[in-house]
């Protein structure tokens, strides 16, 4: 546990150091966030947050992996517009292994946990994360905004007596301009964890 804590502390320090090398106004422009009074202001999964530029402190506090991934977003964002075209995690550059694993895990979680919920309850859980429900060819399509230029879509087809529920978590084609595949998997895992209440990513 101590080694993992040290590893995380090292990753956090590296993210803070990279951000310190950027011009704050340039970060705000590329990441589509507001910058005022020495802090970046934006929404993430339904929460309004303030990231202080001087030390990267986030208020209100988020889980450590959520916080780290937001810092990576601010560091990596290059301002590429959303395309409106979706990709799976395995279609990410270098995403065949880690992204494919998240794709399979999402399908399992939909079939086992989310797709068996009453639609009203699943809708409530999605909205608690700031999701917008959209018309779709799926029975339920929810758009989650992890960051201003980083949306994800959860599509679910509910099961019946003949077929189990199915679904997938999708990204905009521009996603690699904002986060690495490792970060993308973290974002997908954060959303699935929150929807199921598993609590694996709450620390």
ROTOR-90714 format. One line per field, with one value per atom (N, C-alpha, C, O): residue number from 1; chain; x, y, z. Coordinates in pm, whole numbers, always signed. Layout:
REM ROTOR-90714
num <- c(NUM; ...)
cadena <- c(A; ...)
X <- c(X; ...)
Y <- c(Y; ...)
Z <- c(Z; ...)
REM end
This chain:
REM ROTOR-90714
num <- c(1; 1; 1; 1; 2; 2; 2; 2; 3; 3; 3; 3; 4; 4; 4; 4; 5; 5; 5; 5; 6; 6; 6; 6; 7; 7; 7; 7; 8; 8; 8; 8; 9; 9; 9; 9; 10; 10; 10; 10; 11; 11; 11; 11; 12; 12; 12; 12; 13; 13; 13; 13; 14; 14; 14; 14; 15; 15; 15; 15; 16; 16; 16; 16; 17; 17; 17; 17; 18; 18; 18; 18; 19; 19; 19; 19; 20; 20; 20; 20; 21; 21; 21; 21; 22; 22; 22; 22; 23; 23; 23; 23; 24; 24; 24; 24; 25; 25; 25; 25; 26; 26; 26; 26; 27; 27; 27; 27; 28; 28; 28; 28; 29; 29; 29; 29; 30; 30; 30; 30; 31; 31; 31; 31; 32; 32; 32; 32; 33; 33; 33; 33; 34; 34; 34; 34; 35; 35; 35; 35; 36; 36; 36; 36; 37; 37; 37; 37; 38; 38; 38; 38; 39; 39; 39; 39; 40; 40; 40; 40; 41; 41; 41; 41; 42; 42; 42; 42; 43; 43; 43; 43; 44; 44; 44; 44; 45; 45; 45; 45; 46; 46; 46; 46; 47; 47; 47; 47; 48; 48; 48; 48; 49; 49; 49; 49; 50; 50; 50; 50; 51; 51; 51; 51; 52; 52; 52; 52; 53; 53; 53; 53; 54; 54; 54; 54; 55; 55; 55; 55; 56; 56; 56; 56; 57; 57; 57; 57; 58; 58; 58; 58; 59; 59; 59; 59; 60; 60; 60; 60; 61; 61; 61; 61; 62; 62; 62; 62; 63; 63; 63; 63; 64; 64; 64; 64; 65; 65; 65; 65; 66; 66; 66; 66; 67; 67; 67; 67; 68; 68; 68; 68; 69; 69; 69; 69; 70; 70; 70; 70; 71; 71; 71; 71; 72; 72; 72; 72; 73; 73; 73; 73; 74; 74; 74; 74; 75; 75; 75; 75; 76; 76; 76; 76; 77; 77; 77; 77; 78; 78; 78; 78; 79; 79; 79; 79; 80; 80; 80; 80; 81; 81; 81; 81; 82; 82; 82; 82; 83; 83; 83; 83; 84; 84; 84; 84; 85; 85; 85; 85; 86; 86; 86; 86; 87; 87; 87; 87; 88; 88; 88; 88; 89; 89; 89; 89; 90; 90; 90; 90; 91; 91; 91; 91; 92; 92; 92; 92; 93; 93; 93; 93; 94; 94; 94; 94; 95; 95; 95; 95; 96; 96; 96; 96; 97; 97; 97; 97; 98; 98; 98; 98; 99; 99; 99; 99; 100; 100; 100; 100; 101; 101; 101; 101; 102; 102; 102; 102; 103; 103; 103; 103; 104; 104; 104; 104; 105; 105; 105; 105; 106; 106; 106; 106; 107; 107; 107; 107; 108; 108; 108; 108; 109; 109; 109; 109; 110; 110; 110; 110; 111; 111; 111; 111; 112; 112; 112; 112; 113; 113; 113; 113; 114; 114; 114; 114; 115; 115; 115; 115; 116; 116; 116; 116; 117; 117; 117; 117; 118; 118; 118; 118; 119; 119; 119; 119; 120; 120; 120; 120; 121; 121; 121; 121; 122; 122; 122; 122; 123; 123; 123; 123; 124; 124; 124; 124; 125; 125; 125; 125; 126; 126; 126; 126; 127; 127; 127; 127; 128; 128; 128; 128; 129; 129; 129; 129; 130; 130; 130; 130; 131; 131; 131; 131; 132; 132; 132; 132; 133; 133; 133; 133; 134; 134; 134; 134; 135; 135; 135; 135; 136; 136; 136; 136; 137; 137; 137; 137; 138; 138; 138; 138; 139; 139; 139; 139; 140; 140; 140; 140; 141; 141; 141; 141; 142; 142; 142; 142; 143; 143; 143; 143; 144; 144; 144; 144; 145; 145; 145; 145; 146; 146; 146; 146; 147; 147; 147; 147; 148; 148; 148; 148; 149; 149; 149; 149; 150; 150; 150; 150; 151; 151; 151; 151; 152; 152; 152; 152; 153; 153; 153; 153; 154; 154; 154; 154; 155; 155; 155; 155; 156; 156; 156; 156; 157; 157; 157; 157; 158; 158; 158; 158; 159; 159; 159; 159; 160; 160; 160; 160; 161; 161; 161; 161; 162; 162; 162; 162; 163; 163; 163; 163; 164; 164; 164; 164; 165; 165; 165; 165; 166; 166; 166; 166; 167; 167; 167; 167; 168; 168; 168; 168; 169; 169; 169; 169; 170; 170; 170; 170; 171; 171; 171; 171; 172; 172; 172; 172; 173; 173; 173; 173; 174; 174; 174; 174; 175; 175; 175; 175; 176; 176; 176; 176; 177; 177; 177; 177; 178; 178; 178; 178; 179; 179; 179; 179; 180; 180; 180; 180; 181; 181; 181; 181; 182; 182; 182; 182; 183; 183; 183; 183; 184; 184; 184; 184; 185; 185; 185; 185; 186; 186; 186; 186; 187; 187; 187; 187; 188; 188; 188; 188; 189; 189; 189; 189; 190; 190; 190; 190; 191; 191; 191; 191; 192; 192; 192; 192; 193; 193; 193; 193; 194; 194; 194; 194; 195; 195; 195; 195; 196; 196; 196; 196; 197; 197; 197; 197; 198; 198; 198; 198; 199; 199; 199; 199; 200; 200; 200; 200; 201; 201; 201; 201; 202; 202; 202; 202; 203; 203; 203; 203)
cadena <- c(A; A; A; A; A; A; A; A; A; A; A; A; A; A; A; A; A; A; A; A; A; A; A; A; A; A; A; A; A; A; A; A; A; A; A; A; A; A; A; A; A; A; A; A; A; A; A; A; A; A; A; A; A; A; A; A; A; A; A; A; A; A; A; A; A; A; A; A; A; A; A; A; A; A; A; A; A; A; A; A; A; A; A; A; A; A; A; A; A; A; A; A; A; A; A; A; A; A; A; A; A; A; A; A; A; A; A; A; A; A; A; A; A; A; A; A; A; A; A; A; A; A; A; A; A; A; A; A; A; A; A; A; A; A; A; A; A; A; A; A; A; A; A; A; A; A; A; A; A; A; A; A; A; A; A; A; A; A; A; A; A; A; A; A; A; A; A; A; A; A; A; A; A; A; A; A; A; A; A; A; A; A; A; A; A; A; A; A; A; A; A; A; A; A; A; A; A; A; A; A; A; A; A; A; A; A; A; A; A; A; A; A; A; A; A; A; A; A; A; A; A; A; A; A; A; A; A; A; A; A; A; A; A; A; A; A; A; A; A; A; A; A; A; A; A; A; A; A; A; A; A; A; A; A; A; A; A; A; A; A; A; A; A; A; A; A; A; A; A; A; A; A; A; A; A; A; A; A; A; A; A; A; A; A; A; A; A; A; A; A; A; A; A; A; A; A; A; A; A; A; A; A; A; A; A; A; A; A; A; A; A; A; A; A; A; A; A; A; A; A; A; A; A; A; A; A; A; A; A; A; A; A; A; A; A; A; A; A; A; A; A; A; A; A; A; A; A; A; A; A; A; A; A; A; A; A; A; A; A; A; A; A; A; A; A; A; A; A; A; A; A; A; A; A; A; A; A; A; A; A; A; A; A; A; A; A; A; A; A; A; A; A; A; A; A; A; A; A; A; A; A; A; A; A; A; A; A; A; A; A; A; A; A; A; A; A; A; A; A; A; A; A; A; A; A; A; A; A; A; A; A; A; A; A; A; A; A; A; A; A; A; A; A; A; A; A; A; A; A; A; A; A; A; A; A; A; A; A; A; A; A; A; A; A; A; A; A; A; A; A; A; A; A; A; A; A; A; A; A; A; A; A; A; A; A; A; A; A; A; A; A; A; A; A; A; A; A; A; A; A; A; A; A; A; A; A; A; A; A; A; A; A; A; A; A; A; A; A; A; A; A; A; A; A; A; A; A; A; A; A; A; A; A; A; A; A; A; A; A; A; A; A; A; A; A; A; A; A; A; A; A; A; A; A; A; A; A; A; A; A; A; A; A; A; A; A; A; A; A; A; A; A; A; A; A; A; A; A; A; A; A; A; A; A; A; A; A; A; A; A; A; A; A; A; A; A; A; A; A; A; A; A; A; A; A; A; A; A; A; A; A; A; A; A; A; A; A; A; A; A; A; A; A; A; A; A; A; A; A; A; A; A; A; A; A; A; A; A; A; A; A; A; A; A; A; A; A; A; A; A; A; A; A; A; A; A; A; A; A; A; A; A; A; A; A; A; A; A; A; A; A; A; A; A; A; A; A; A; A; A; A; A; A; A; A; A; A; A; A; A; A; A; A; A; A; A; A; A; A; A; A; A; A; A; A; A; A; A; A; A; A; A; A; A; A; A; A; A; A; A; A; A; A; A; A; A; A; A; A; A; A; A; A; A; A; A; A; A; A; A; A; A; A; A; A; A; A; A; A; A; A; A; A; A; A; A; A; A; A; A; A; A; A; A; A; A; A; A; A; A; A; A; A; A; A; A; A; A; A; A; A; A; A; A; A; A; A; A; A; A; A; A; A; A; A; A; A; A; A; A; A; A; A; A; A; A; A; A; A; A; A; A)
X <- c(+83; +0; +87; +58; +193; +281; +347; +363; +385; +447; +349; +386; +223; +121; +98; +81; +97; +79; +195; +175; +317; +433; +427; +461; +383; +371; +269; +292; +155; +53; +105; +85; +172; +226; +325; +331; +402; +497; +424; +464; +317; +239; +171; +165; +121; +57; +158; +128; +277; +381; +423; +447; +431; +469; +362; +394; +235; +125; +127; +107; +151; +159; +275; +261; +388; +506; +481; +522; +415; +386; +291; +312; +189; +95; +163; +131; +256; +325; +405; +435; +440; +517; +431; +483; +298; +206; +159; +156; +123; +57; -89; -158; -137; -271; -379; -475; -362; -462; -465; -571; -350; -344; -410; -482; -388; -456; -606; -678; -655; -799; -857; -965; -786; -835; -838; -938; -731; -725; -819; -870; -841; -927; -1072; -1156; -1100; -1236; -1290; -1405; -1203; -1244; -1226; -1156; -1289; -1270; -1148; -1115; -1081; -969; -990; -993; -1004; -1020; -972; -983; -919; -869; -772; -772; -689; -586; -632; -563; -750; -803; -879; -934; -880; -957; -1094; -1102; -1200; -1336; -1409; -1413; -1466; -1541; -1620; -1614; -1695; -1775; -1716; -1663; -1727; -1684; -1784; -1801; -1849; -1948; -2048; -2077; -2100; -2205; -2159; -2241; -2029; -1975; -1903; -1823; -1930; -1857; -1730; -1735; -1616; -1489; -1403; -1419; -1312; -1214; -1076; -1047; -991; -855; -760; -743; -697; -607; -478; -412; -444; -327; -198; -107; -187; -60; -18; +99; -113; -77; -166; -153; -258; -347; -447; -503; -470; -570; -709; -742; -790; -923; -1029; -1025; -1122; -1235; -1364; -1371; -1469; -1466; -1377; -1353; -1329; -1238; -1302; -1421; -1223; -1265; -1176; -1078; -1210; -1124; -988; -977; -886; -750; -732; -663; -795; -778; -857; -814; -973; -1051; -969; -959; -910; -827; -709; -686; -635; -517; -554; -484; -664; -704; -748; -727; -810; -844; -718; -715; -615; -490; -427; -372; -437; -386; -464; -406; -595; -678; -631; -614; -611; -567; -429; -401; -346; -210; -211; -139; -292; -285; -378; -355; -482; -582; -515; -431; -554; -495; -599; -567; -723; -826; -893; -972; -863; -926; -1078; -1125; -1155; -1301; -1356; -1294; -1471; -1540; -1584; -1620; -1582; -1619; -1764; -1822; -1824; -1959; -1960; -2066; -1842; -1831; -1774; -1680; -1830; -1788; -1693; -1693; -1611; -1521; -1532; -1577; -1491; -1479; -1343; -1258; -1322; -1193; -1082; -968; -1117; -1017; -971; -866; -1049; -1012; -921; -875; -895; -798; -660; -632; -574; -435; -375; -384; -315; -257; -362; -330; -487; -594; -640; -735; -574; -624; -630; -727; -527; -523; -602; -701; -558; -625; -764; -858; -777; -908; -1004; -1122; -953; -1037; -1084; -1197; -998; -1036; -1149; -1241; -1144; -1251; -1380; -1487; -1371; -1489; -1558; -1680; -1480; -1537; -1594; -1700; -1526; -1574; -1704; -1795; -1714; -1837; -1953; -2063; -1930; -2036; -2081; -2201; -1986; -2019; -2101; -2201; -2059; -2128; -2269; -2362; -2285; -2420; -2508; -2621; -2456; -2534; -2567; -2678; -2471; -2487; -2551; -2629; -2518; -2558; -2653; -2759; -2617; -2693; -2817; -2923; -2802; -2913; -3029; -3136; -3010; -3119; -3191; -3289; -3143; -3209; -3336; -3345; -3436; -3550; -3498; -3407; -3554; -3503; -3506; -3417; -3607; -3617; -3498; -3445; -3457; -3344; -3214; -3130; -3197; -3074; -3068; -2961; -3182; -3187; -3147; -3074; -3196; -3162; -3012; -2952; -2951; -2807; -2726; -2626; -2770; -2700; -2710; -2610; -2827; -2845; -2768; -2727; -2748; -2668; -2524; -2453; -2480; -2345; -2349; -2254; -2461; -2473; -2502; -2488; -2542; -2563; -2687; -2783; -2680; -2793; -2845; -2768; -2975; -3034; -3068; -3128; -3030; -3043; -3124; -3121; -3196; -3263; -3158; -3053; -3188; -3088; -3156; -3275; -3078; -3129; -3125; -3179; -3062; -3059; -3181; -3249; -3208; -3319; -3286; -3376; -3159; -3113; -2979; -2888; -2967; -2840; -2815; -2892; -2707; -2673; -2537; -2441; -2528; -2401; -2345; -2410; -2222; -2151; -2038; -1965; -2024; -1914; -1811; -1829; -1702; -1594; -1524; -1480; -1516; -1457; -1522; -1589; -1504; -1574; -1556; -1650; -1439; -1414; -1395; -1331; -1452; -1433; -1565; -1583; -1657; -1783; -1770; -1685; -1855; -1869; -2017; -2100; -2049; -2188; -2205; -2127; -2306; -2342; -2470; -2573; -2461; -2578; -2617; -2532; -2744; -2792; -2918; -3009; -2920; -3040; -3084; -3011; -3202; -3247; -3283; -3326; -3264; -3289; -3437; -3520; -3466; -3602; -3588; -3481; -3695; -3691; -3597; -3547; -3573; -3489; -3343; -3252; -3321; -3185; -3147; -3229; -3021; -2976; -2954; -2946; -2945; -2915; -2777; -2689; -2759; -2629; -2605; -2698; -2481; -2452; -2304; -2222; -2271; -2131; -2111; -2205; -1987; -1945; -1859; -1765; -1892; -1827; -1764; -1802; -1668; -1596; -1607; -1634; -1586; -1576; -1442; -1343; -1442; -1321; -1204; -1088; -1235; -1130; -1067; -971; -1118; -1073; -922; -869; -848; -704; -628; -512; -693; -629; -637; -583; -704; -725; -676; -639; -675; -629; -564; -599; -471; -410; -507; -611; -476; -563; -571; -676; -460; -463; -562; -639; -559; -654; -797; -889; -814; -948; -1009; -1127; -930; -978; -1015; -1113; -937; -971; -1105; -1188; -1129; -1256; -1372; -1473; -1358; -1464; -1491; -1606; -1384; -1398; -1465; -1546; -1430; -1493; -1644; -1721; -1686; -1829; -1900; -2004; -1845; -1907; -1911; -2009; -1806; -1800; -1907; -1973; -1925; -2025; -2167; -2254; -2190; -2323; -2362; -2479; -2264; -2294; -2282; -2331; -2218; -2197; -2093; -2093; -2003; -1904; -1802; -1754; -1769; -1680; -1532; -1451; -1495; -1354; -1266; -1147; -1324; -1246; -1277; -1252; -1331; -1373; -1258; -1269; -1150; -1040; -974; -880)
Y <- c(-120; +0; +125; +220; +127; +243; +269; +384; +161; +177; +238; +325; +192; +248; +396; +477; +430; +569; +655; +768; +600; +674; +692; +797; +586; +593; +699; +777; +701; +800; +940; +1031; +959; +1090; +1137; +1257; +1045; +1079; +1122; +1219; +1051; +1087; +1223; +1302; +1249; +1377; +1491; +1596; +1471; +1574; +1602; +1717; +1496; +1514; +1593; +1680; +1564; +1637; +1784; +1872; +1809; +1948; +2023; +2139; +1955; +2018; +2050; +2156; +1960; +1985; +2104; +2188; +2111; +2222; +2356; +2457; +2355; +2479; +2536; +2656; +2452; +2500; +2567; +2632; +2552; +2609; +2747; +2780; +2827; +2954; +2927; +2856; +2984; +2955; +2992; +2918; +3105; +3147; +3050; +3023; +2997; +2900; +2769; +2709; +2725; +2605; +2625; +2537; +2738; +2764; +2760; +2704; +2818; +2820; +2680; +2641; +2605; +2471; +2371; +2280; +2388; +2294; +2340; +2269; +2460; +2517; +2535; +2504; +2584; +2611; +2761; +2830; +2809; +2948; +2958; +2866; +3072; +3099; +3236; +3337; +3238; +3365; +3350; +3243; +3458; +3460; +3347; +3290; +3315; +3215; +3071; +2983; +3044; +2907; +2877; +2966; +2748; +2699; +2654; +2583; +2696; +2665; +2589; +2634; +2474; +2394; +2287; +2275; +2209; +2101; +1966; +1948; +1871; +1734; +1637; +1635; +1559; +1461; +1522; +1466; +1638; +1702; +1788; +1850; +1793; +1873; +1995; +1984; +2112; +2233; +2237; +2235; +2243; +2238; +2360; +2429; +2384; +2493; +2431; +2373; +2443; +2389; +2507; +2582; +2523; +2636; +2616; +2513; +2714; +2701; +2688; +2617; +2755; +2759; +2622; +2587; +2545; +2415; +2300; +2188; +2326; +2224; +2168; +2061; +2240; +2196; +2206; +2304; +2102; +2095; +2109; +2038; +2200; +2215; +2219; +2283; +2150; +2061; +1939; +1905; +1872; +1759; +1646; +1617; +1584; +1468; +1350; +1367; +1231; +1116; +1141; +1221; +1073; +1102; +1075; +1150; +968; +937; +1033; +1068; +1077; +1178; +1307; +1369; +1345; +1467; +1458; +1550; +1348; +1332; +1338; +1400; +1273; +1270; +1407; +1441; +1486; +1624; +1707; +1787; +1686; +1758; +1716; +1799; +1588; +1542; +1606; +1642; +1619; +1683; +1827; +1869; +1902; +2040; +2048; +2143; +1951; +1948; +1910; +1971; +1812; +1754; +1819; +1808; +1887; +1944; +2031; +2116; +2010; +2091; +2171; +2232; +2169; +2250; +2190; +2257; +2066; +2001; +1996; +1955; +2037; +2034; +1892; +1798; +1876; +1748; +1716; +1805; +1588; +1547; +1504; +1510; +1461; +1405; +1260; +1197; +1205; +1062; +987; +1035; +872; +800; +685; +630; +652; +538; +458; +509; +333; +251; +277; +341; +227; +245; +169; +213; +55; -23; +46; +11; +144; +219; +338; +407; +362; +463; +425; +306; +521; +484; +402; +442; +290; +199; +147; +111; +143; +104; -40; -79; -119; -254; -338; -410; -329; -411; -346; -402; -228; -164; -115; -131; -57; -11; -126; -119; -233; -351; -410; -458; -406; -456; -374; -430; -242; -157; -181; -185; -198; -228; -355; -358; -458; -585; -570; -626; -496; -476; -398; -428; -296; -218; -305; -295; -390; -481; -574; -600; -625; -714; -639; -692; -520; -443; -406; -408; -373; -345; -469; -463; -581; -705; -752; -799; -740; -796; -699; -741; -569; -473; -364; -344; -294; -176; -209; -150; -303; -337; -406; -418; -451; -518; -421; -459; -297; -198; -147; -145; -105; -34; +90; +157; +121; +233; +364; +448; +382; +504; +518; +627; +405; +409; +435; +512; +372; +396; +541; +602; +595; +735; +826; +923; +794; +873; +871; +975; +754; +742; +819; +882; +813; +887; +1038; +1109; +1085; +1229; +1278; +1394; +1189; +1226; +1256; +1324; +1206; +1234; +1344; +1362; +1416; +1526; +1485; +1566; +1360; +1311; +1374; +1410; +1386; +1430; +1308; +1238; +1283; +1171; +1217; +1323; +1136; +1176; +1073; +954; +1118; +1021; +938; +988; +811; +721; +595; +573; +513; +382; +284; +174; +323; +240; +269; +371; +181; +205; +321; +394; +337; +449; +496; +416; +626; +686; +805; +901; +800; +908; +964; +889; +1097; +1163; +1217; +1295; +1176; +1222; +1315; +1282; +1429; +1520; +1513; +1572; +1441; +1436; +1572; +1614; +1638; +1772; +1838; +1770; +1969; +2039; +1979; +1980; +1927; +1867; +1716; +1656; +1654; +1510; +1443; +1405; +1429; +1359; +1208; +1161; +1134; +989; +958; +1027; +854; +812; +668; +580; +646; +510; +473; +538; +368; +319; +182; +93; +166; +40; -5; +73; -134; -201; -297; -391; -276; -358; -499; -519; -595; -734; -771; -693; -890; -946; -1094; -1141; -1168; -1311; -1388; -1495; -1334; -1405; -1361; -1442; -1231; -1178; -1098; -1026; -1111; -1030; -884; -853; -798; -657; -647; -730; -543; -519; -369; -289; -333; -191; -165; -257; -38; +0; +144; +223; +174; +310; +361; +294; +480; +532; +669; +740; +705; +832; +908; +849; +1040; +1115; +1083; +1057; +1087; +1055; +1148; +1113; +1266; +1362; +1331; +1397; +1233; +1206; +1194; +1243; +1130; +1117; +1250; +1254; +1359; +1490; +1549; +1657; +1479; +1532; +1441; +1490; +1310; +1217; +1096; +1060; +1034; +909; +794; +811; +680; +563; +523; +479; +538; +505; +595; +549; +724; +817; +789; +796; +757; +726; +608; +611; +505; +389; +429; +379; +519; +568; +639; +616; +725; +797; +700; +711; +604; +505; +427; +400; +391; +316; +399; +347; +528; +617; +622; +617; +633; +642; +511; +512; +400; +270; +242; +187; +280; +260; +341; +292; +466; +551; +501; +507; +454; +406; +279; +260; +194; +70; +85; +0; +193; +210; +117; +88; +68; -31; +31; -38; +157; +224; +194; +228; +130; +94; +217; +215; +326; +444; +565; +678; +543; +654; +718; +833; +645; +698; +819; +874)
Z <- c(+0; +0; +0; -73; +82; +88; -47; -89; -115; -246; -345; -424; -342; -432; -400; -491; -272; -233; -284; -330; -276; -324; -475; -529; -544; -689; -729; -822; -659; -691; -662; -743; -548; -512; -619; -650; -675; -780; -907; -972; -942; -1062; -1043; -1136; -922; -894; -904; -961; -847; -851; -996; -1033; -1077; -1218; -1293; -1374; -1265; -1330; -1290; -1374; -1163; -1115; -1181; -1219; -1195; -1256; -1403; -1451; -1475; -1616; -1632; -1719; -1548; -1557; -1528; -1590; -1436; -1399; -1515; -1516; -1612; -1727; -1834; -1925; -1822; -1921; -1880; -1761; -1978; -1952; -1917; -1990; -1807; -1759; -1861; -1879; -1927; -2026; -2144; -2200; -2181; -2289; -2248; -2329; -2125; -2075; -2084; -2133; -2036; -2034; -2174; -2195; -2270; -2408; -2468; -2529; -2450; -2511; -2443; -2508; -2314; -2240; -2232; -2178; -2285; -2284; -2142; -2114; -2053; -1915; -1887; -1961; -1782; -1740; -1650; -1575; -1660; -1569; -1507; -1577; -1376; -1306; -1162; -1102; -1109; -971; -942; -833; -1041; -1021; -1021; -969; -1078; -1078; -1206; -1271; -1241; -1354; -1302; -1202; -1370; -1326; -1437; -1552; -1400; -1499; -1427; -1304; -1504; -1447; -1486; -1595; -1393; -1419; -1357; -1235; -1441; -1396; -1298; -1193; -1335; -1258; -1142; -1075; -1117; -1005; -1060; -1153; -1003; -1039; -955; -832; -1021; -948; -978; -1079; -885; -896; -876; -771; -977; -971; -961; -1057; -845; -823; -902; -889; -982; -1069; -991; -1034; -878; -803; -752; -758; -701; -641; -687; -637; -782; -838; -736; -757; -627; -530; -593; -659; -571; -631; -522; -421; -542; -450; -531; -636; -481; -365; -393; -509; -287; -306; -388; -373; -474; -551; -513; -441; -561; -536; -602; -695; -555; -601; -751; -819; -803; -945; -1032; -1141; -983; -1053; -1062; -1168; -951; -946; -1042; -1120; -1037; -1121; -1269; -1349; -1305; -1446; -1495; -1611; -1407; -1445; -1471; -1564; -1390; -1412; -1545; -1617; -1577; -1706; -1821; -1923; -1803; -1905; -1929; -2044; -1823; -1837; -1902; -1976; -1876; -1932; -2080; -2159; -2118; -2252; -2353; -2474; -2308; -2400; -2506; -2474; -2632; -2739; -2818; -2919; -2771; -2834; -2956; -3022; -2988; -3104; -3086; -2980; -3187; -3174; -3166; -3217; -3101; -3101; -3243; -3319; -3278; -3414; -3425; -3533; -3313; -3319; -3361; -3368; -3388; -3422; -3302; -3238; -3271; -3152; -3184; -3294; -3084; -3094; -2964; -2862; -2971; -2850; -2788; -2849; -2668; -2602; -2676; -2679; -2735; -2807; -2935; -2989; -2984; -3104; -3074; -3166; -2947; -2907; -2960; -2974; -2990; -3022; -2908; -2791; -2941; -2842; -2743; -2630; -2786; -2695; -2706; -2638; -2790; -2814; -2688; -2666; -2604; -2482; -2369; -2322; -2324; -2211; -2247; -2169; -2365; -2409; -2432; -2395; -2493; -2514; -2383; -2373; -2282; -2150; -2090; -2031; -2106; -2055; -2132; -2072; -2264; -2345; -2294; -2277; -2270; -2223; -2082; -2052; -1997; -1861; -1861; -1783; -1947; -1957; -2001; -1947; -2099; -2146; -2035; -2020; -1957; -1845; -1740; -1690; -1705; -1602; -1647; -1566; -1774; -1825; -1815; -1768; -1859; -1859; -1719; -1693; -1627; -1493; -1394; -1309; -1406; -1302; -1349; -1290; -1455; -1494; -1578; -1559; -1668; -1757; -1689; -1748; -1565; -1492; -1398; -1334; -1390; -1304; -1371; -1493; -1292; -1350; -1423; -1373; -1538; -1616; -1538; -1554; -1454; -1375; -1278; -1259; -1219; -1125; -1199; -1152; -1314; -1391; -1438; -1438; -1478; -1517; -1401; -1420; -1282; -1164; -1138; -1109; -1150; -1126; -1230; -1197; -1353; -1459; -1433; -1445; -1400; -1378; -1255; -1249; -1158; -1040; -1078; -1004; -1194; -1245; -1351; -1427; -1355; -1449; -1592; -1683; -1613; -1749; -1813; -1746; -1945; -2027; -2102; -2167; -2095; -2167; -2308; -2327; -2407; -2546; -2624; -2592; -2728; -2817; -2889; -2927; -2909; -2965; -3016; -2992; -3089; -3128; -3012; -3022; -2900; -2780; -2693; -2712; -2597; -2503; -2410; -2368; -2379; -2297; -2349; -2371; -2368; -2408; -2319; -2320; -2242; -2150; -2187; -2208; -2195; -2222; -2091; -2021; -2059; -1939; -1983; -2076; -1917; -1948; -1837; -1730; -1863; -1766; -1758; -1652; -1871; -1882; -2003; -2081; -2020; -2127; -2266; -2346; -2297; -2429; -2420; -2506; -2316; -2301; -2261; -2145; -2358; -2331; -2351; -2426; -2282; -2303; -2312; -2253; -2386; -2401; -2352; -2389; -2271; -2229; -2303; -2288; -2382; -2455; -2399; -2386; -2368; -2310; -2382; -2407; -2414; -2463; -2354; -2320; -2299; -2188; -2236; -2349; -2147; -2181; -2173; -2126; -2218; -2207; -2178; -2138; -2197; -2164; -2256; -2220; -2374; -2471; -2470; -2489; -2449; -2461; -2337; -2281; -2292; -2178; -2221; -2340; -2124; -2153; -2217; -2193; -2297; -2360; -2366; -2352; -2386; -2393; -2407; -2402; -2423; -2439; -2395; -2390; -2363; -2328; -2443; -2486; -2494; -2613; -2587; -2493; -2672; -2662; -2793; -2898; -2788; -2912; -2979; -2911; -3109; -3186; -3151; -3172; -3097; -3060; -2925; -2886; -2854; -2716; -2699; -2600; -2794; -2775; -2773; -2734; -2814; -2807; -2666; -2641; -2575; -2441; -2329; -2222; -2352; -2250; -2316; -2428; -2246; -2293; -2275; -2211; -2329; -2312; -2165; -2118; -2091; -1948; -1875; -1790; -1907; -1846; -1890; -1809; -2018; -2069; -1994; -1959; -1971; -1896; -1753; -1698; -1694; -1560; -1561; -1473; -1660; -1669; -1685; -1615; -1775; -1793; -1666; -1633; -1596; -1472; -1363; -1286; -1355; -1257; -1278; -1182; -1404; -1434; -1401; -1335; -1444; -1416; -1267; -1216; -1197; -1053; -982; -891; -1024; -963; -993; -907; -1114; -1151; -1074; -1041; -1047; -975; -825; -750; -780; -636; -580; -461; -666; -621; -525; -435; -543; -450; -468; -382; -579; -599; -620; -588; -673; -711; -623; -664; -504; -419; -342; -301; -322; -240; -303; -246)
REM end
